[in-house]
């Protein structure tokens, strides 16, 4: 018998599409929230008087709190109810995004961004696990995940255009616009996401200590990278050592905990590990490249925010390609081949941007932007499928949280390394371009072993 979300032909019903629309709206919101910020950073620096190192924390505070608490968010979704977590934390996201728009000093903005990231950490895995537990594994779930991932990728790239348009008016609208979008999504979510039975009470509570250890480890590691050009080598070694100690303590704590934040056995899946490493490298290289491109266009070429957003608009083609072309390629060639192709295209894009000069024409930049659009289109969705495929239903929230942690930590680390290289090297932006190039090449090496595994059968991946 077909479920309310499927027909006898395994097609999604109108109710299923409506639910997917709401959940895609939330991930679109999360995507544009990050990328709009990237385009607005020079304007924020000019008004609030922030250095390059301080500026990257406007992005890193969000992605690190997001990445650090998303595993706790995934666990909370599994144990407290996915709808409850999604709706409740969407409200918190709305409030702190609005507060960021009223910041008058850099530290206020960074604090608001940190708390917005915490909200996203609980909201996003709840939304993704609603999909993976509502749509049956196979063609229907793959279709939903590819549309969801395509929306996320599209939001990330289209946010650069929206950020340029809004920052041209006032950078504070980069914070206020997500408030309006959040309010619309909230109203639809309350109406369309089905209510669920209250989960059984779980003895022992949640592994908050584990979440704090993981977040602290990531914060220390990113701080080490960012501050390295400005502090003594001894201090860098100390903070790096503290980061590793906290990570080791986290692993030990998880092994001994009765209710761990992360069941470490989930990493016995080689495909899941490859998918998460690939996620870190794909998004980390992309965010680092975006930071370089925005600084180049606005501070070297003196283009306006609007001109910068329009220049980067072509990357937004992935919003069309990810839900249309990518499913066809997955069905024809399988996830592993599409993921490897994505990284090869990313490497080519970053390599084409290496010769940048102070008088480059837009025509010289365009091939790199086009290839990067294809790379993101082919990488994001298949990596999402690979990271959640075959995971037990009761751990879908955990798998979703692990993947989101990888995406966010990759973003923070990629951005931190790029900012550090810009601050430390004489070559500046051109030298920093080596960072996303190397990350893309590592992505090829990490994902290539997946080509040896069995390819996805035509019956398990269909076009939307």
N, C-alpha and C positions, 0 to 999 in steps of 0.2 A: 504494500500500500504506500502511495506517495505521502510524504510529509506535507504539512501546510506550506512548506517552502519549495516543494518540488512537484512536478507533474510526472505522469507515467513516462514521458520522454526524457526525464531527468533535466528538464528546463526549469529555471527559477521562476517562481510566481511573482505577481506584482507586489505582494506583501514582502517577499524576500528582497526584491530590488529596493523597496522603500526602506527596509531595515538596513540594507547595505549602504544606501545613500546617507543615512544618518551617521553610521560608523565611519564611512569615508570622509564625511564632513569634518569629523574630529581629527582624523589623521592629516587631512588637508590643512586644518587650522594649525596643527603642530608643525607641519612642514613650512608654511609661509611665515610662521612666527620666528623661526630660526633664520630663514634666508632674507626676510625683509630687514632684519637687524643688520645683516652683513652689509647691505647697500647703505644703510643709514649711519654706519659707524663714523665716517669722517665728519659728518654734521654733528654727531653727539660729541666727538672729541673737541670740535671747535667751540661748542657752547659750554661744555662742562670742564674743559681744560685738562683732558686725560692724556697720559702718555700712551705709546703703542702697547707697552706691556699691560697697563691698566685697561686699555681699550679691549684687548682680547678677553678680559674677564667678563665683559658684558655678555659675550657669547658663552664662554667657558663656565661661568657660574650656573647658567641654565643647563647646559648639557651634562655637567658633572653631577649636579643634584638629580637631574633626570636619570642619568645612568647609574648613579649610586643607589637610588631608592626604587628603581623600576622592578628589581627582583622582589623586593618586599611588596610592591604594588601588584605584581603578578600573583604572588602567594595570597595576598589579601583578596584578590578577585576570585581565586579558587575557593577560599574558605568563608568569605563574608558575603559573597554574591556579586556577580559581574555587573548587573544593572545598577546596584547600589553604589558600587565604587565608581562606575563611569559617570553617573549623573552627579553624585556628590562632589567629586573632584573636578568636574567641569565647572562647577560653581566657583571653586577656589581658584582655578585657572583664570576665570573671567575677572575676579576681584583683583588679583595681584598683577595681571597684565595692565589693568586700568591704573593701578597705583604706580607702576613703572613710568607711565606717561606724565606723572606729576613730579618726578624726581628733579631736584635742583642741584644735587651733587652726585659725583660718580659713585660713591659708596651706597647711596640710596638706590640707585639704579641697579647696582650689582646685587643688593639684598633682594630687591623685588624680582629680579631675574632668577635668583636662587630658589625662591619660593614658588615661582611659576613653574620651574623645572620639577620641583617636588610634586606639584599638582599633576603635571603631565606624566610623571612616573607612575602614578596610581591610575590615571585615566586611560592611558594608551594601552597597556597590556589587558585591561578589562575589555576594551573595545575589540582588540584583536582576538582575545579568547572567546568573546561572544560569537565571532565569525567561525572560529575553528570548532566550537562545540554545537553550533546551530546548523551549519552546512555539513552534510555527510562527506566523509573522506572520499576523494575521487574527483571526477570531472567537475562537480558542482562546487566543492571547496576550492579546487584549484582556480576555477573561474573567479570566485569571490575574492580569493587572495591576490590574484593578479590585478583585478580591478582596484582592490584596496591599496596594493603596493604602487600601482600606477598613479593613483590619486595622491599618495604620499610623495612620490617622485615629482609629480606635476606641481604640487603645492610648494615643494622645496624650490623648484626652478622658477615657477611663475611668481613666487614671492619676491624674487629679485626685481622683477618688473614693477610689482605693486609697491615694493619698498622705495624704488626710485620715484614713482609717482607721488607717494605719500610724503617722502622726505623733502621733495621739492616744495611742498606746502609748508610742512613743519615736521621734524623728525618725531615729535610726540604722537603723531597720528599712526606711526608704526606700532604703537602700543594701544591706541584707542580703537583702531580698526578691528583687531582680534576680539575686542570686547563685544562689538556689535555682532560679529560672526558667531561668537560663543553663545550669545543670547538666542540667536535663531536656532542653532544646533540644540541647545538645551530644551527649548520649547518642543522641538520635533522629537528629541530623545525621550522625553517624559511620555509622549503620546505613543510612540512607535515601538520602543524596546519592550518586549513582553516582560511582565513581572515573573519572578522566579520564587520557588519555595525558599523559605529562610533556611540557610545551611545549619547543620547540627553544630552545637557549641563545641569548640575545640579547646581541650584542656592544654594549659601551658602557654597560651597566647602566641605572639609572633616573635620572630627573631630580629628584634629591633637592633640589638647589639651587633649582629652580623652586618646589617645594613650600614650602621655607623662606621664599623671597621672598613668595609669595602669603600664607602664614600671617602673616608679619611685617607685611605691608601691612594685612591685616584687623585684626590686634591693635592696630596704631597708630591706625587709623581709629576703632575702637570706644573705645579709651582716650581719644582726643581728645574724643569726644562725652560720655563718662561724666565726665571730669575737668573739662570746660569750666566748670561753675559754681564750681569751687574753685580754679582756677588763673588766671594772667594771660592776657589775649587773645594776647599774644606767644607764650607757650608753646603755646597751642592751635594757632596758625598754624604754628609750627615742626613739631609732631607731625603735623598734617594734611599739610604739605608733604612730610615724610619718608614718610608713607604713600603719597602720590601718586608720589614718586620711586621707591619700591620697586615699585609697581604698573607704572610705566613700564619699570623695569629687568626686571621679570618678562616683560612683553610682548616686549621686545627679545630677551631670552634665549630665549624660546620660538621666536621667528622664526629664530634662528640655530642652535638645537639640532638635532642629528641625530636624537635621540629625545626630542622635546618632551613635557612633562607634558600639555600641551593642544595638539592640532592646531588652530590658530586658524581654519583654514578651515571647521571644523564650525559656526562662528557665521555662515556665509553663509546658513544656513536661517533665514528670518524667523520661521517657526513655532516653531523651537527657541528662538530668542531671546525671543519673547513668552512662551513657556511658562516659561522660567527667571526672567524678570522677574516674571511672575505668581506663581511659587512664592515668591520673596523677599517679595513684598507680602502674599500670603495668610497665610503662616506668621508673618512679622514682625508683622503687625497682630494676629494671634491671640495670640502670646506676650506682646506688650506689653499687650493687654487683660487677659490672665490675671493678669499681675503686678499691674495696677491693681485688679482684682476681688478678688484674695486679700488685698492690703493693706487694701482698704476693708472687707471682711468681718471680718478678724481684728483689725486695729489701730484701725479707726474704730468698727465695730459690736461688736467684742469677741466675735465668734463663735469657737467652738473649731475646731480642725483638722477634727474629724469633721463638725461642722455646715457648715463651708465646703465640704468634699468633697461632702457630700450636696446642698448648694445648687447646686453646679456639675455634678452628676450628669446633669442633663438634656442637657448638651452631648454626653454620651456616646451619645446616640441615633444619632450618625453611624456608630457601629459596626454598626448594623443597616441604616441607610439607604444607606451607601456601597456595599456589595456587592449590594444588592437594587434600590433605586429608581434609583440613578445609572446603572447599565448600561441600564435601560429608556429613560431620558432621552437618553443618548448615542446609542442606536440610533435613537430617534425624531427627535431634533433635531440631533445632531452635537456633537462636542467643543466647538467655539467658543461655541455658544449656551449650553451648560451652564456653561462657565467664566465667561462674562459674567454669567449669572444668579447664580452663586456670589458674585461681588464685589458685585453690587447688594444681595443679601441681607446681606452683611457690613456694607456701609455703613449699611443700615437698622438692623442690630443695634447698631452703635456709636452711631448717632444717638439711638436709644431710651434708651441708658444715660447720655447727657449730663446730664440733669437730676438726677442722683443727689443725695440729701441724707442727712443723718445719721440720719433716721428712716424711710428707705424700707422698705416691706414687700417680702417675697419675691415677692408677686404683681406688683409693679411691675418687678422685675428679670427675671421669667420670660420675657416676650416677646423680650427681647434674647438670652437664652440659647438659646431655641428657634430663632430666626433664625440664630444663629451656628452651631448644630448643622447646620442645612440648608446653610449656606454652606460649611462644611468638607466636608460630604458630597459636595456638587456640584463642589467645586474640586479636591480633592487627587488623586483618581483620573484625571480628564480631563487635568489638567496633567502627570501622570506619562506618560500615553499620548502626549500631544503632544510631550513632550521626548525620547521614544525612538523614535517612529514614523518609519520610513523611514531610520534610521541603519544603516549596514553592520554586519554581525555582529561583525566584528573591532573595532569601535569602540563596541559596546554598553556595555562597562565604562566607557569614557570618557564617553559620554552620561549614563549613570547617575551617574557621579561629578560631572559638571557640575550635574546637577539637585540632587543631595544638597548640593553646595556652596551652591547658591542657597537651598535650604531652611534650611540652618544659618546662613549669613551673614545671611539675612533675620531669623532668630530673634535673633541676637546684636545686630544693628543696631536692630531694633525695640525690644528690651529696653533697650538702651543709651540710645536717645533718650527713652524713657518715664522711665527712672530719672533722666536728666539734667533733664528738665522738672520732675519731682516735686521734685528738690533745689533747682532754681533759681526756681520760680515760687511766688507767694503762693497761687495757686488750687490748688496741689497736685494731688491725684488728678483733680479735675474738668478742670483745664487739660490734664493729661496725656492725657485721653481724646480730645483732638483728634488725637493722633498716629495711633492706629489708624484713626480716621475718615478722615484724609487719605490714609493708605496704602491703604485700601479703595477710595477714589475714584480714586486713581492706578491701581489694579488694573483698574477698569472701563475707563479710558482706554487702558491697555496692551493689554488683551485684546480690546477692541471691533473693531480692524482684522481680527481673525481671522474675523469674521462674513462678510467679503467673500470668503473662500476657499471652495473646494468643501466641502460638508458631507459627513460620513462616511456612506458607503452602508450600508444595513441589513445587508449581508453582512459588514461588517467590525467590527461591535460588537453582541454579543449579551448578553442577560441571563445572569447566573450561574445 
